[in-house]
């Protein structure tokens, strides 16, 4: 089964993560404000404490963040958890 990391669980990211989890995909979520990610636990998502934790071992990484600066910051923080391309 694929593992998908969703970085950013706001207005668009949360529904995306919820739909993925409800379809049986292993989903890990992270949000700068952890409280926004927490409700996704009830839908089967794992809430990560950091971007690196969210992406560790993930097959797919989705970013749904405010702007380029936010994406850059999240991916920079996620980099230690990313694996080499297969």
C-alpha angles and dihedrals in degrees: 000000000000121000117218124194116204114197108195121033103192128120095318104023097054096056090045092051092044093052092047092050093046090053090060100260118139103246129189118189135195131181131177087237102049092200089068090058098044097080088062090070088076088059093052101264122135113232111221125208094219140015090251091055091048095052098040106122093354119150093204132026120201122190119198102172138143102259147334093285091055091048091049092050093048095047092046089053090045095050096092089058097048117104128218117270113266 
